[in-house]
Structures are given as structure tokens and as C-alpha cells.
């Protein structure tokens, strides 16, 4: 069955709120075997909403909307739905009773416009809203189904999980499942990554592959469909094994795991400790490391050495070096990494110095120039980077690169 999701609300088109409802419903529907092939967003305009819903019904078997079920004149989704099927709206007494009980429970006066929420198209089924006031609506006509869900995410999610998914599974008897696995990569660009697995992408059937660029790197999504979850996972496992054989060194985590999770797990497993000396990142690397529960087992401390005085006095960076080469150079990053390891008595020391911008850059040392050093018993590894973007983006990319350097360094210890 083909499904189209239509989210309504001018605020979505204006970018005033993030549309999380579509993503939630799409994932839930795909997981139970439905094909979400289209998604649309339309503002609170009767003509445009009617056009969008009418078009959706020409290409989808099931159309699910969210938003526009409230008490105001701008909440028009049910009215438009009723018009599409040449139905009138009628008062649903049970829903009205629930709305009245809700206001009584919270000790507030119910205004007359709340009665609008209890109006549903003739012949439609009202879907109880256990998380709010506005009931949902389900209307079937000539083999098509249109479902109206509320816009507030907490209400939509509760109604979708409690009522819609069970209804669709029972009605259509879908036993297949769709499962995805994410391989998080770093240190390789999207085009280079595609070249490594291009033949797999071109030959894909089941499972399928998709590459997506994120601030944290490029992710590879492997998606499989099967009658049983175990069978789908086996299909994914075979594809993952082949991908890891080709580009395993770039894969740092799977699914929701991030780089700091991976680095923390290795540090803990190898019983290693780490200290950070940060300049342009202002403590962001340390913050990310300590976001992981149990990080006190390996993070001993850090110094934000924003000034030359702190670099010299606290980390032992030679003043002569700072005067002759400046704070942003390879030698200073090396001295910072080795200095923090010595001061904190850690197995690993990390030094970061650079120019995050937007000011401070020169032709010789542009904004985005960052040196990262990782020191330990295997010597000191130093990398020069020139990152693009605004200040926060440069700081994040610096810490992501630093974490990846730490990962590779400690894997060899």
C-alpha cells in the first residue's frame, strides 16, 4: 500500500517550527511494511489544501495528515477532508463529552469554539485523543483512506502509535518489516565513499543503500525488507560485512552511536586516560568526551589555554616559540598535547590551536586553520586542517576530527 503524509500549517512553510511529525510517521509506517512514497506540506489555505489532498489521493492508497484539528478558524483540515468526499460535518457527541471532561479536569472554562474540535465528517470514525482534546478522523471512500491526526507532536505520536499503526496492521495484514542500520563514517567524502561501494549501490535490490551527508560525516543507511525481523537483519549483516571489508577504517559507529561514544569505549576498554588542552574549541572537545556516562574513568581534566600566557604557564609551551611562530602552528599544538599529558599524568594528551573566526585570519593563516596533536607513548601525531564554515561549525568539525585522530591513535596502543 502506498502512503502519502501531508503536514499542514503555515508555520511549517515559514520555517518557524521543525517538521518532526513527518519523520516520525514515515519511520513508523516503513517499520510495519508500508511504502511512504510521498510527503507534502501545505499552509492553512482552503484552496491549496484541497488541491494537495486531492492530488495525494490520486497517487496514494492512504493519506495521513497532521495538523489543523484545533478550535480556531485557521484549523480547517477536517472541513477540507469533508468537502473532498462531499460530506457534511456533524457533531460527535462522545468527543464533545471528552472535551468537556478535559476542561473540567483542568478547572478551565471551555469556550464555544472548542465545539469545532468535536465536529467530524458524516460517515467518518472519530479517533480518541488520549493526549489532548482534538479527536482524529478516519474516513474511507472507494478504496481510499484519509486519516486526520492532530498537529502537536505529543498528541500525534500517541494517536499514531495507539490507534493508527494497529489499525493498519490489522486491516492489511502486513507481516513484513523494514529495518535500517546506519554506518557512521568520518574521514572520507561522499564522492570518494560512493566510488568505493558504487557497484553495490548500482546492484541494490534488497537491501538498499543510501549515502547521506551529516555534520558528523557521511552515513551509509542499509535498509532491508523481509517477513521477519531476523531475516531482514541477516540481509543487512551480509551487506555490512562487505562494506566494512572495503571501507572499515572509516566506520566509527553504528546507528545512534557517536564518535565520543566510540572513543570512550576504547579508552575504557584499554584503561587509558586522557587530558585535553584546547584553544579555539574553548572546551568543546572535553564537553563531548564528558557527555558520555562513565567518562570520569578516563577523562582526568582539561585546560582551556586561550591566551599565550596560559599556554606557557600551564602547559609549558616555550614563550620564544609563541613569539616567533605564533600560537597557531604545528609546534605549539605538539607542545600543548605533550604538556597536558605531563601535567595531568595521562596516557593521552590532545592539543588544539587554531582560528575559528570570523576575525583573526590572514593570508598565511586563514580562518579555519587548525592544528590538532595527539600525544602518547607512540609519539605525537599532528594534523593541519583548514575548515570552512562559520565559527560554531569550525569548532564542531575540529572536535570531530580530533576525536577521530584519538580513535585511530588509541586503536594502535
Protein Blocks (a to p, Z undefined) as FASTA:
>chain_A
ZZddddedjklmnopaccfklmmmmmmmmmnopacfbdcdddddfklmmmmmmmmmmmcf
bdcdeejiafbfklmklmmmmmmnopacdddfklmmmmmmmmmmnopacdfklmmmmpcc
ehiacdddfkbmbdcddddeehiacddddfblklmmmmmmmmmmmmmmmmnopabdcddd
ddddehiafklmmmmmmmmmmmpcbdcddddddfkbccdddddddfbfklmmmmmmmmmm
mmmmmmmmmpgbghjbcfklmmmmmmmmnopacddddfklnommmmmmmmpghklmmmnb
dcddfbfklmmmmnopafklmmmnojbdfklmmmmmmmmmmmnopabdcdddddebjghi
afklcghiacdddddfkopaddddddeddfklmmmmmmmmmmmmmmmmmmmZZ
